[in-house]
Amino acid sequence: MRSPELISRIQDSMTLLIESSDELRDLDQVLGDGDLGITISAGARAVIDALTDLPTDPEPAPSDVARACAKAFANANPSTMAALVAGGLLAGSKVWVGCEDVTTVEAEAFIRAAASSISHRGKSQVGDKTILDAMVPAVDSLADSLAANPQVATDGDLALGALGSAISSSAAAVVATRDLQSQRGRASWLQDRSIGLQDPGATAFLRALEAWRDAATGERGTRAAVVENL
């Protein structure tokens, strides 16, 4: 998709993501400091506004769109998660330099770069019970779909199927975070008491993927990994 469609899809998905703010707040009150719902909702609204104000003549490049999202998200809320997400978006924008049409190939590269940035800046890795536990399985699933059938990059139906597989992989990983002990951030203070609780950051990424899917289809899909322990 070119930038006009990309902007519209991002704005629609951010509107849907805001609906998860209460769930994310509740999760974060149990495992963190309770501000994740505000971080996500404030960041999403800031992104929507920033893209509305983005000049359209000449048409911005996808990398410009991503940079605008990063700046807006960072300025919306002074939280650690906001800084990590904004850094990830900025890292993703760099792999889009020179790109005019975003396909599943570019999406995979973007998420991979964002995950690498979050890992480096947050000094975390898969298994530490963070957002990475949802991101890496999702992007690995996208990579597997592309390797199995390169037409996923150009066929809309196949791309949507690949997204569905990525969501399933991410959802399973989110549920699996309940068995992990938090190793980073305020949640790590709970030590073994964090076991049995679902990671809010990983859940936020899953909800973002689901919102992206629903914005693409115009229909509300299944909300995976329903929290049962609040």
QUIKA-V248688 format. One record per run of one state. SS is the DSSP state (H for helix, E for strand, - for the rest). FROM is the first residue (numbers start at 1). TO is the last residue. Records with the same first field share a line. If there is no record, write none. Layout:
BEGIN
SS: FROM-TO  FROM-TO
END
This chain:
BEGIN
-: 1-2  32-35  54-61  77-79  96-103  123-131  149-149  154-155  180-185  195-199  218-230
H: 3-31  36-53  62-76  80-95  104-122  132-148  150-153  156-179  186-194  200-217
END
